Amino acid sequence: MRAILRERNFPVDEIRFFGSSRSAGQFLDWNGEQIEIEDAATADFSGIDIALASSGATSSKVLAPRLASAGAIVIDNSSAWRMDPDVPLVVPEVNEHALRSIRKGIVANPNCTTMAAMPVMKPLHLAAGLRSMVVSTYQAVSGAGREGVDELANELEATKDFDVRVLTFDGSAFPIDEGFKFPATIAHNVIPIAGSIIDDGSLETGEEKKLRDESRKILEIPNLLVDGTCVRVPIFTGHSLSITASFEREIEPEEATKLLLDAPGVVVHDMPTPRLVAGKDPTYVGRIRRAETVSNGLSLFLSGDNLRKGAALNAIQIAEAWMKLR
Ligand SMILES: NC(=O)c1ccc[n+]([C@@H]2O[C@H](COP(=O)([O-])OP(=O)(O)OC[C@H]3O[C@@H](n4cnc5c(N)ncnc54)[C@H](OP(=O)(O)O)[C@@H]3O)[C@@H](O)[C@H]2O)c1
């Protein structure tokens, strides 16, 4: 977020940093100045215009209302507020108009996987009426935060001298216990459970539910059907999605490609990959072709940087859009 605020010359008069008691008292650089991190639990939030919050859902449920009642517009990265009907869930290229009503002083930033797909699916929906999506995801470990990144890095380090055949035959190279972020070894592996299984009998993960619920809210299609399988893959940055979508009317790959060439926040590319998109702002989309198994079907593949557009960049774009509308 700090890097993107600087890159975009965001008009910051004064910046304050907050964390938990774990990092309070440490310093973070802002344009050469060392700024002390304050403990969010005890800080006085008065005087803040815009708060960019990214501390997780549990703490956000407490912190976001405190920040909002002190007068800030809170742009929150966590899942705590996304489905609240009084909280807009915004991707500025897609539904900026939702910022006209911010009843609780809180704006939610979508889930990083859903986010990558929205700028692509919106123009296709406007043209042909999106009915359903079958989605398989390929999600980077950084989507699970710093601990996810550390876990892959540690496992790769531990396996650097490994005979890969041993890993292939012995899936239990690392014992999985309470201290691990992922439910199986992530190095040299693919885990078909990203997030955790939710306790509602559906056997879906939280990520799969967010993909459906948040797509419906952002695209404003309450009855959109979404079947997702969210998969964690051993890469650091960049979430990818393979999508087969069904539309109300026929839409040819050529027409879809033309629409996407003009879509804000989207780049059409022959072969989107996480490595290609890491550090870049737009969603890259390609492999656009007819799908036979659904009516008026299209299949496509897209990749986006989950830490930029999927999190920090979109939060800052929301702040920019909000300032423009004020
Ligand atoms: N990573 C992604 O791709 C992504 C994308 C979209 C949304 N999100 C969401 O964004 C949120 C943060 O994710 P992340 O990946 O950035 O996690 P992270 O790397 O674990 O960072 C969490 C940050 O929150 C701070 N924090 C934790 N508890 C706090 C508390 N009680 N009060 C104040 N600060 C607290 C931590 O500071 P301390 O060091 O002080 O603990 C740390 O700086 C999550 O809700 C996540 O779902 C993440």
The ligand as a Gaussian input file, in Angstrom:
#p B3LYP/6-31G(d) Opt

LIG

0 1
 N       -2.968000     -11.221000       0.615000
 C       -3.933000     -11.044000      -0.287000
 O       -3.780000     -11.391000      -1.479000
 C       -5.227000     -10.385000       0.120000
 C       -6.042000      -9.897000      -0.874000
 C       -7.265000      -9.297000      -0.545000
 C       -7.639000      -9.221000       0.773000
 N       -6.827000      -9.727000       1.762000
 C       -7.282000      -9.589000       3.139000
 O       -6.533000      -8.571000       3.765000
 C       -6.378000      -8.861000       5.144000
 C       -4.907000      -8.869000       5.500000
 O       -4.261000      -9.843000       4.726000
 P       -2.699000      -9.888000       4.534000
 O       -2.465000     -10.923000       3.505000
 O       -2.137000      -8.517000       4.325000
 O       -2.264000     -10.433000       5.995000
 P       -0.861000     -10.406000       6.736000
 O        0.267000     -10.405000       5.756000
 O       -0.944000     -11.465000       7.763000
 O       -0.844000      -8.976000       7.460000
 C       -1.785000      -8.671000       8.465000
 C       -1.456000      -7.284000       9.011000
 O       -2.490000      -6.907000       9.927000
 C       -1.913000      -6.487000      11.167000
 N       -2.800000      -6.879000      12.253000
 C       -3.196000      -8.124000      12.588000
 N       -4.024000      -8.076000      13.656000
 C       -4.156000      -6.774000      13.994000
 C       -4.876000      -6.080000      14.998000
 N       -5.626000      -6.715000      15.888000
 N       -4.782000      -4.728000      15.033000
 C       -4.016000      -4.058000      14.153000
 N       -3.304000      -4.661000      13.166000
 C       -3.370000      -5.998000      13.090000
 C       -0.598000      -7.210000      11.222000
 O        0.290000      -6.454000      12.001000
 P        1.104000      -7.088000      13.222000
 O        2.441000      -7.399000      12.656000
 O        1.113000      -5.992000      14.225000
 O        0.360000      -8.292000      13.680000
 C       -0.149000      -7.221000       9.749000
 O        0.499000      -6.024000       9.400000
 C       -7.082000     -10.201000       5.374000
 O       -8.379000      -9.975000       5.837000
 C       -7.106000     -10.817000       3.993000
 O       -8.154000     -11.734000       3.827000
 C       -5.603000     -10.270000       1.473000

